Amino acid sequence: MGKFWVGGTLLSRDSLWVVDSAGTQRVNSGVTYDAAKALDGDTGTFWNPQDTEFRHNNWYITLDLTAPHTLTHIAVNNYGDTTHDIAAFTLQKSQVGSPYNWEDVVSVKNVQGGTDQRQVFGGFQGTARYWKFVITRTHSGYQPYLTELNLGTSPDLPHLSGVNVALTRKAYQTSTSGAAAASYAVDGDTNTRLLDSAFRHQSCTHTHKGEADPSWWVDLGFPFMIERVVIFNRQDCCSERLNPFNIHIGDSSQVSANPKCGANYRINGNQPSISVWCQGMRGRFVGVRLPGLFRTLSLCEVQVFVRSTATPGDSAVNSTCVDNTSITTSTDKSSNEATTPFVKTELAQKESINDVAAPKSSIQKGCRQYDAVN
């Protein structure tokens, strides 16, 4: 059984997967720092391919997984000294054993240096038994010290049907008025009053009044194909403030940089929620933005539901898209322990949801204080 993190499952590693690697392996005090050290689950050891030229830029590990696996994620732990930290890599696959026929699956050019925390990269899909991890650049040009290498599969999407993948995820907003934090839109409480009188706690988000283009966004931790976004609007006051609003979906943490799901949307003042269909737009970040000057954004809950079945090509993006967006640090950055799994939540009552479908032509696939604030 592999390890689970938000976004998928890490394969249980086996040092016997390593069938070849670059360089001469360092030996110190009887310890060999070979490529198998990157698959031993011990962040205190590392692979050190010596006797390679400065800026060799072709340090590789060849893996035989013993059976075909479909991979959608790869995770690396750098040594953390910058000098020997990976800056860029390419993942290749081969359908046949030696002599291999290598095909590029994904190239990543934005691996962070100076940290030993796990960095997870997704946005690709490939199936093969034989894989080659090629380090194409380090931050200094010297040989890499690779602490850990993990391979991952995507979540079982059919089992995510009816699951709100935004629940309890990290949320942000352009400003916060009083105690009305961004997290209140992903806490599972769909009460549409700023203060939940039943439980005496804050229930909705709130930005400062009169901002230009105020925004709220949630980091799903993984690029999903978004089927629909449900927004619960405030009903105790000022419900008209939400109109008009935009939904942005993509891999940038800057809301306006991501493609829009449709155009401008509006909700009736007495309508507690609206469901916007986004036709499988792909993205890690889902944002709500109020275009224009002197706007105030308040959200009581935002739910995000993913497409339950993938269609051919939906999971794959080209390397340029990944280069722009791929660095997605896992929730648990420093260990192999499982992170919080998805939690099911009941859908809002059908009669309380106003369904709106984004025109397909507009879809761009991307790559506790109790302050009353009116």
C-alpha positions in Angstrom: 0.0 0.0 0.0 1.4 3.4 -0.9 1.3 6.6 1.1 -1.7 9.0 0.5 -1.4 12.7 0.2 -3.9 15.2 -1.0 -3.8 14.6 -4.7 -2.9 10.9 -5.0 -0.9 8.0 -3.8 2.9 7.6 -3.5 4.1 4.2 -4.6 5.8 2.1 -2.0 9.5 2.3 -3.1 11.9 -0.5 -3.6 15.7 0.1 -3.8 15.8 -2.9 -6.2 14.1 -0.8 -8.8 17.4 0.9 -9.6 19.1 -0.9 -12.5 21.5 1.9 -13.7 22.7 5.4 -12.7 25.2 8.0 -13.7 28.6 8.6 -12.2 30.7 6.7 -9.6 29.0 6.2 -6.3 30.7 7.8 -3.2 31.8 5.4 -0.4 32.4 6.9 3.0 32.9 4.9 6.2 31.6 1.8 4.6 28.4 3.5 3.3 27.8 3.6 -0.4 25.9 6.7 -1.6 24.4 5.0 -4.6 21.1 5.7 -6.3 19.3 3.2 -4.1 19.7 5.7 -1.2 17.1 7.9 -3.0 14.6 5.2 -2.5 15.3 4.0 1.0 12.9 6.3 2.8 15.7 7.8 4.9 16.2 11.6 4.5 19.6 11.2 6.2 21.1 9.5 3.2 21.4 10.6 -0.4 22.6 9.7 -3.9 25.9 11.3 -4.8 27.1 10.6 -8.4 30.8 11.5 -8.4 33.3 11.7 -11.2 31.1 13.6 -13.5 32.1 16.9 -15.2 31.0 20.3 -13.8 27.6 21.1 -15.4 27.4 17.5 -16.6 23.6 18.1 -16.7 22.8 14.4 -17.4 22.7 12.7 -14.0 20.2 9.9 -14.3 18.7 7.0 -12.5 17.1 4.2 -14.5 14.2 2.3 -12.8 12.5 -1.0 -13.5 9.2 -1.0 -11.5 8.8 -4.7 -12.4 5.3 -4.0 -13.8 3.7 -1.1 -15.7 2.5 1.8 -13.5 0.6 4.9 -14.5 2.4 7.9 -13.0 0.9 11.4 -12.6 3.3 12.9 -10.0 6.9 12.8 -9.0 8.3 14.1 -5.7 11.9 15.0 -4.8 13.7 16.0 -1.7 16.8 18.1 -2.3 19.8 18.0 0.1 19.1 21.6 1.0 22.6 23.2 0.5 21.8 24.9 -2.8 25.2 23.8 -4.1 24.1 20.2 -4.8 20.3 20.9 -5.1 18.4 19.9 -8.3 17.1 22.9 -10.3 15.6 21.0 -13.3 14.8 17.4 -14.3 13.1 15.4 -17.0 11.1 12.2 -16.5 11.3 9.6 -19.3 9.6 6.3 -19.9 10.2 3.2 -22.0 7.8 0.5 -23.0 10.7 -2.0 -23.5 13.7 -3.0 -21.5 17.3 -2.7 -22.6 17.9 -1.5 -25.2 15.4 1.2 -24.0 13.3 3.5 -26.1 13.1 6.6 -24.0 10.3 9.1 -24.4 10.0 12.4 -22.5 7.0 12.5 -20.2 7.5 15.7 -18.4 10.2 18.4 -17.9 10.4 20.5 -14.8 12.6 23.6 -14.6 11.6 25.3 -11.3 12.8 23.0 -8.5 13.6 25.1 -5.4 17.0 25.0 -3.9 18.0 25.7 -0.3 15.3 23.4 1.1 15.2 19.7 2.0 11.4 19.6 2.1 9.5 17.5 -0.3 8.4 19.1 -3.6 5.7 17.4 -5.6 5.2 18.0 -9.3 2.2 16.9 -11.3 0.2 17.7 -14.4 1.3 14.8 -16.5 0.4 11.2 -17.1 2.4 8.2 -18.4 2.2 4.4 -18.2 5.3 2.2 -18.4 7.4 -0.4 -16.5 10.7 1.4 -17.2 11.4 4.9 -16.1 14.4 7.3 -16.2 14.8 10.2 -13.9 17.3 12.7 -15.5 18.6 15.7 -13.6 19.3 18.3 -16.3 20.6 21.1 -14.1 21.7 21.8 -10.5 21.6 25.2 -8.9 25.5 25.4 -9.0 26.5 23.0 -11.7 28.0 20.5 -9.3 26.7 16.9 -9.1 23.4 16.5 -7.3 22.8 15.1 -3.8 19.3 13.6 -4.1 17.9 12.7 -0.7 14.6 11.1 -1.8 12.7 10.3 -4.9 9.0 9.3 -4.9 6.7 8.3 -7.7 2.9 8.9 -7.5 -0.4 8.0 -9.0 -3.4 10.2 -9.3 -6.5 9.9 -6.9 -9.1 7.4 -7.9 -11.4 10.0 -9.5 -14.5 7.9 -9.6 -14.3 7.7 -5.8 -14.2 11.5 -5.6 -17.7 11.8 -7.0 -19.7 13.9 -4.6 -16.6 14.9 -2.6 -15.9 18.6 -2.0 -12.1 18.7 -2.6 -11.9 22.3 -1.3 -13.0 21.4 2.2 -10.4 22.4 4.9 -7.9 23.3 2.2 -5.7 26.4 2.6 -7.6 29.5 1.5 -6.6 33.1 1.0 -8.1 36.5 0.3 -6.9 39.9 -0.7 -7.7 41.4 2.7 -9.5 40.4 5.9 -12.0 42.6 7.7 -12.2 41.7 11.4 -12.2 38.0 12.1 -13.8 37.1 8.8 -10.9 35.0 7.5 -10.7 33.2 4.2 -10.8 29.8 5.9 -14.5 30.3 6.7 -15.4 29.6 3.1 -13.9 26.1 3.3 -14.9 25.0 6.9 -17.9 23.0 5.9 -20.4 25.4 7.4 -22.9 26.5 4.8 -24.8 28.9 7.1 -25.4 32.1 5.1 -25.2 34.5 8.0 -21.9 36.3 8.7 -22.2 35.0 12.3 -23.6 31.5 12.7 -26.1 32.2 15.5 -26.6 28.5 16.2 -23.0 27.9 17.1 -21.9 31.5 17.9 -19.0 31.6 15.5 -18.0 33.4 12.4 -19.5 31.7 9.3 -18.5 33.9 6.3 -15.4 35.6 4.9 -15.2 39.4 4.4 -12.7 41.6 2.7 -12.2 45.3 3.5 -14.9 47.5 2.1 -14.4 49.3 -1.2 -11.5 47.4 -2.7 -10.6 47.2 -6.4 -11.0 43.6 -7.7 -11.2 41.8 -4.3 -10.5 38.1 -4.6 -10.6 34.9 -2.6 -8.9 31.6 -3.6 -8.3 28.1 -2.4 -5.3 25.9 -3.0 -6.5 22.3 -3.7 -2.9 21.0 -3.4 -3.2 19.3 -6.8 -4.4 20.2 -10.3 -7.9 18.7 -10.7 -10.4 18.9 -13.6 -13.1 21.0 -12.0 -16.7 20.0 -12.9 -18.5 22.7 -10.8 -18.1 25.3 -8.1 -20.8 26.0 -5.6 -20.9 29.4 -3.9 -23.0 30.1 -0.8 -23.8 33.8 -0.7 -24.5 35.9 2.4 -28.3 36.3 3.2 -28.3 38.3 6.4 -27.1 41.4 4.7 -25.7 42.8 1.5 -26.3 39.8 -0.8 -26.1 42.1 -3.8 -22.4 42.7 -3.2 -21.5 39.5 -4.9 -22.8 40.6 -8.3 -21.1 40.4 -10.7 -18.4 37.8 -9.9 -15.9 35.7 -11.9 -14.5 32.3 -11.2 -10.9 31.6 -12.1 -9.3 28.2 -12.3 -5.7 27.4 -13.0 -2.2 26.7 -11.6 -1.3 30.2 -10.6 -1.8 31.5 -7.0 -2.6 34.9 -8.6 -6.3 34.7 -9.3 -6.5 37.0 -12.2 -3.7 35.2 -14.0 -5.8 32.0 -14.3 -8.4 31.4 -17.0 -12.0 32.3 -16.3 -14.8 29.8 -16.0 -17.3 31.5 -18.2 -17.7 35.3 -17.9 -19.6 37.4 -15.4 -22.1 35.6 -13.1 -24.9 37.0 -11.0 -27.0 35.5 -8.2 -30.5 36.5 -7.1 -30.4 38.3 -3.8 -32.7 35.8 -2.1 -30.8 32.8 -3.6 -28.6 31.2 -0.9 -26.3 29.4 -3.4 -25.3 29.1 -7.0 -23.7 26.2 -8.8 -21.4 27.1 -11.7 -20.4 24.4 -14.1 -16.9 24.6 -15.5 -16.8 21.7 -17.9 -13.6 20.1 -16.6 -11.3 23.1 -16.5 -8.0 22.0 -15.0 -6.3 23.8 -12.1 -4.9 23.6 -8.6 -6.3 27.0 -7.6 -10.0 28.0 -7.7 -10.7 31.7 -7.1 -13.6 34.0 -6.9 -13.0 37.6 -8.0 -15.2 40.7 -8.0 -14.2 42.8 -11.0 -14.3 46.6 -10.6 -13.7 49.4 -8.2 -15.2 49.8 -4.7 -16.2 46.1 -4.3 -16.5 44.1 -1.1 -16.3 40.3 -1.1 -18.0 38.0 1.4 -18.4 34.3 0.9 -20.1 31.9 3.3 -18.9 28.7 1.7 -17.2 27.6 -1.5 -17.4 24.0 -2.6 -15.4 22.5 -5.5 -16.4 19.2 -7.2 -14.2 17.4 -9.7 -15.0 15.5 -12.8 -15.5 11.9 -11.7 -14.1 10.3 -14.9 -11.3 11.5 -17.1 -11.5 11.7 -20.9 -8.4 10.9 -23.0 -5.9 13.8 -22.9 -7.5 15.6 -19.9 -4.8 14.6 -17.5 -1.9 15.4 -19.7 -0.3 18.8 -20.2 2.7 19.7 -22.2 6.0 20.5 -20.5 5.6 24.3 -21.1 2.5 24.3 -18.9 4.2 22.3 -16.3 7.2 24.6 -16.3 5.0 27.5 -15.6 3.0 26.0 -12.8 4.2 22.7 -11.6 5.8 23.3 -8.2 3.2 22.1 -5.7 4.7 21.3 -2.3 2.8 18.6 -0.5 0.9 19.3 2.7 3.3 17.1 4.6 6.6 18.4 3.4 9.2 16.6 5.4 8.1 13.0 5.9 6.4 10.1 4.2 3.4 10.1 6.5 -0.1 10.3 5.1 -1.7 13.6 5.0 -5.4 14.4 5.7 -7.6 12.5 3.3 -10.6 13.9 1.5 -13.8 14.2 3.6 -17.2 13.7 2.0 -19.7 16.4 2.4 -23.4 16.4 1.5 -24.3 18.4 -1.6 -26.6 21.4 -1.0 -30.3 20.8 -1.5 -31.1 20.9 -5.2 -33.8 23.4 -4.8 -31.4 25.9 -3.1 -28.9 25.8 -6.0 -29.1 28.0 -9.0 -27.2 26.0 -11.8 -25.2 28.0 -14.3 -23.1 26.4 -17.0 -20.1 28.1 -18.5 -20.2 28.3 -22.3 -17.8 25.7 -23.7 -16.3 28.3 -26.0 -15.2 30.3 -22.9 -13.3 27.4 -21.3 -9.6 27.5 -21.3 -7.9 24.4 -20.1 -4.7 25.4 -18.3 -2.2 24.0 -18.6 -12.4 33.2 17.4 -13.8 36.5 17.8 -17.4 37.3 16.9 -17.1 40.5 15.0 -20.1 41.6 13.0 -18.9 43.3 9.8 -21.4 44.8 7.4 
